[in-house]
Amino acid sequence: MFVEGEPYPVIDLCERGIRFLSSKEEGFEIGETVQGVVHFADGTTIQIEGKVMRVQDRHAVLHLGTPISPAKVLQEQRYLLRHFPGYE
């Protein structure tokens, strides 16, 4: 995921939320609105916008205003399972 041109590794993703790594210097604030772009394994991207719901131990959690398509989430899960078998 990229926010203002800076990369942030996505840890978890679902239709309504994203958990990502954030350096402590970045200082995301709870309640802050964040806009960014998520890059998927198949090369597609989507624009996202959400509110920061939690910041803890270098992780930040966004609650998305517009959900990601469930089909897109399943497609990404299938890719990960196919390319990283046994990783859960």
C-alpha positions in Angstrom: 0.0 0.0 0.0 1.2 3.5 -0.8 0.2 6.6 1.1 1.5 9.9 -0.2 4.1 8.0 -2.2 5.4 6.1 0.8 5.2 2.3 0.9 3.5 0.6 3.8 3.5 -3.3 3.9 0.0 -4.7 4.3 -0.3 -7.3 7.0 -4.0 -8.1 6.8 -6.7 -7.1 4.3 -10.5 -7.7 4.3 -13.4 -6.0 2.6 -13.7 -3.3 5.3 -10.2 -2.9 6.7 -6.5 -3.0 6.3 -3.8 -3.6 8.9 -0.4 -2.3 7.8 3.1 -1.7 9.2 3.9 1.9 10.1 7.2 3.3 11.4 6.9 5.1 14.7 8.1 8.3 13.1 5.1 8.5 10.7 2.7 9.1 13.6 -0.7 8.0 12.2 -3.3 9.3 14.6 -6.5 7.5 15.7 -9.4 9.1 13.8 -7.2 10.5 11.0 -8.4 9.9 7.4 -5.9 8.2 5.2 -6.0 7.9 1.4 -3.8 5.5 -0.5 -3.4 2.9 -3.2 -3.3 -0.8 -2.6 -1.2 -2.9 -5.1 -2.4 -6.5 -5.5 -0.3 -9.4 -6.6 -1.9 -9.5 -10.0 -0.7 -6.0 -10.7 -4.0 -4.3 -10.2 -4.5 -1.3 -7.9 -7.4 0.2 -6.0 -7.7 3.6 -4.4 -8.7 3.4 -0.7 -9.8 5.8 2.0 -10.4 5.1 5.6 -10.1 6.2 9.2 -7.3 5.1 11.5 -9.0 3.0 14.2 -6.0 1.6 16.0 -2.2 2.3 16.2 -0.1 -0.2 18.2 3.3 -1.8 18.0 4.1 -0.3 14.5 0.8 -1.5 13.2 -2.0 0.8 12.1 -5.6 -0.3 11.2 -7.8 1.5 8.7 -11.6 1.1 8.6 -12.4 1.7 4.9 -15.2 4.0 3.9 -15.8 2.0 0.7 -15.3 -1.7 1.0 -13.0 -3.7 -1.2 -14.9 -6.2 -3.4 -15.2 -9.6 -1.7 -14.3 -11.1 -5.1 -11.0 -9.2 -5.1 -10.2 -10.3 -1.6 -10.8 -13.9 -2.5 -8.7 -13.6 -5.6 -5.8 -12.3 -3.5 -6.3 -15.1 -0.9 -6.2 -17.7 -3.7 -3.0 -16.2 -5.1 -1.3 -16.3 -1.7 -2.4 -19.9 -1.0 -1.2 -21.0 -4.5 2.2 -19.3 -4.3 2.9 -19.8 -0.5 1.5 -23.2 0.3 1.6 -24.1 4.0 1.9 -20.4 5.1 -1.0 -19.4 7.3 
